[in-house]
């Protein structure tokens, strides 16, 4: 494996770091459970013409139970989100995570770089001797190296913000769909229609995003295949940290350098 | 208990008949009884069934018009083919009971059966004795009579379940009996005890005056026929837009049988019924999704499609029973056009219709002004249409980029992890 970073002498290679603490893991598991329930009980209403969903609702009262489950899952998800907000506001670790998750200009640059790196077009051109002089002058455009990521890479940030934005849209539109009478008291019917349309599209978008982005990153990605176990034990080895999140690794190494220097000073 | 009593009574009757016959035989061995005018015939034709028949006292020759002097000849007195067929209306059964339309045998000649037999000489159409029996004719009120109410469906089925007959005369109902016994009427008549008022074949189709399907205003399709029993519903229906037109003779509008089915009329609680909640949009679409009919009356043809795509429609399509279907808003038998102030969907009544206790209590009044059957996929719907379009394309673009991205990502990353 391309290791990129030189191991720090202050970090043992078999040392284990905490990537997700218990509260974060519970929040994540609750999110999985409610999200899955919401998708299963909600998607049939968007793709109502598919035979598989008609089969799903074959038994008596199935549709009624669907409605109850959907709303129950929504309420649990909202409580979970409120817990997460409180956690991100009132705990040091939560605040720190939130800061780390905020998108920066570097993330756009990283995305651009990873994209061209994966396509490998410039590398191919260079190998064939096209624009050789130009690439020799500006080796950045060869995208030979992958960018170095911090605690959260741009994909993880994108997913987090996607969940945040999606939840906001779904909670607002879903609330008014749950309370049609209230919705129609405030808005004309066509606005209510827009709530329904948005709720449907956002559901498909969230479903596909999770299926493609997240499932790829935590399952199909050859670096973690068949599954990253972080969501279960919260642990990440220093080796994984060094390859997947080198900037975070560097930060820890620097902190240790500083700490040992301080310790030496005290002595 | 009643069943056993009837069986015992029947056994006693049979025993009595046998002993009577034995006594008669014992009384005059080797010679015919002088007091019986049919004695000469019965000596050869052992027809004990005549004993219980209403015609038991008639002379054979009153029905069997044996050529003059025929009965005195030596046996065989005449070959069967030489004896003319019985005509029940030749001397008797000529009553013209206007009070009981169809009951008089004089209607037979103009019925679909009578025309076939009398005019075209068809051998396999129903003749008097095919339904009433030959010698064992019993009063209609007698439960043993082949034409008692309980037995009528069975007696009709002898021909109407026969595919040879069905195909020969191109009868549109292929197995009316099998359908009937599963219908509310059939179940009531046959399995739920003595519900003798449940409609049998003749109640709808007529008795001696049965008409074929080609006839205009065929009795069995006429809403007034159903209305004979279903009085309150008929009164609702006749004031509805469908009923008003139907009674004027308009054949475009749904008659009772068009929504409820013909022989297999089922309860709305039966999941397979065309009037079951789940099937109602389908049933209405039989007319309301057909442009050639809807154009004629200025009714938009997209009503069913917009309903299916609405939240109510999706829920109904997925088998929900609590959600509103066509009839929950428009009414059932009392459907009226939206311009009629009595209509459930007239703008003044819409808040009340939506606000039914099980639906949307507290629905704001302004729903009256909203367009209910709307389609966000057509331009006329305005903002929802554009939102729909934008989101659809946004979704397609995002998914396309994502898929392309991860294909490259996967290929490139695999290459790197395999060969370091």
Boltz contact constraints between the chains, C-beta under 6 A:
constraints:
  - contact:
      token1: [A, 1]
      token2: [B, 420]
      max_distance: 6.0
  - contact:
      token1: [A, 45]
      token2: [B, 314]
      max_distance: 6.0
  - contact:
      token1: [A, 48]
      token2: [B, 314]
      max_distance: 6.0
  - contact:
      token1: [A, 48]
      token2: [B, 317]
      max_distance: 6.0
  - contact:
      token1: [A, 57]
      token2: [B, 318]
      max_distance: 6.0
  - contact:
      token1: [A, 57]
      token2: [B, 319]
      max_distance: 6.0
  - contact:
      token1: [A, 63]
      token2: [B, 315]
      max_distance: 6.0
  - contact:
      token1: [A, 63]
      token2: [B, 318]
      max_distance: 6.0
  - contact:
      token1: [A, 63]
      token2: [B, 319]
      max_distance: 6.0
  - contact:
      token1: [A, 63]
      token2: [B, 320]
      max_distance: 6.0
  - contact:
      token1: [A, 118]
      token2: [B, 408]
      max_distance: 6.0
  - contact:
      token1: [A, 118]
      token2: [B, 409]
      max_distance: 6.0
  - contact:
      token1: [A, 118]
      token2: [B, 412]
      max_distance: 6.0
  - contact:
      token1: [A, 119]
      token2: [B, 408]
      max_distance: 6.0
  - contact:
      token1: [A, 181]
      token2: [B, 360]
      max_distance: 6.0
  - contact:
      token1: [A, 181]
      token2: [B, 362]
      max_distance: 6.0
  - contact:
      token1: [A, 181]
      token2: [B, 363]
      max_distance: 6.0
  - contact:
      token1: [A, 184]
      token2: [B, 364]
      max_distance: 6.0
  - contact:
      token1: [A, 185]
      token2: [B, 364]
      max_distance: 6.0
  - contact:
      token1: [A, 189]
      token2: [B, 370]
      max_distance: 6.0
  - contact:
      token1: [A, 190]
      token2: [B, 383]
      max_distance: 6.0
  - contact:
      token1: [A, 190]
      token2: [B, 384]
      max_distance: 6.0
  - contact:
      token1: [A, 193]
      token2: [B, 376]
      max_distance: 6.0
  - contact:
      token1: [A, 193]
      token2: [B, 384]
      max_distance: 6.0
  - contact:
      token1: [A, 194]
      token2: [B, 384]
      max_distance: 6.0
  - contact:
      token1: [A, 194]
      token2: [B, 387]
      max_distance: 6.0
  - contact:
      token1: [A, 197]
      token2: [B, 387]
      max_distance: 6.0
  - contact:
      token1: [A, 197]
      token2: [B, 388]
      max_distance: 6.0
  - contact:
      token1: [A, 201]
      token2: [B, 391]
      max_distance: 6.0
  - contact:
      token1: [A, 201]
      token2: [B, 395]
      max_distance: 6.0
  - contact:
      token1: [A, 205]
      token2: [B, 395]
      max_distance: 6.0
  - contact:
      token1: [A, 208]
      token2: [B, 399]
      max_distance: 6.0
  - contact:
      token1: [A, 212]
      token2: [B, 402]
      max_distance: 6.0
  - contact:
      token1: [A, 216]
      token2: [B, 406]
      max_distance: 6.0
  - contact:
      token1: [A, 222]
      token2: [B, 413]
      max_distance: 6.0
  - contact:
      token1: [A, 222]
      token2: [B, 414]
      max_distance: 6.0
  - contact:
      token1: [A, 222]
      token2: [B, 417]
      max_distance: 6.0
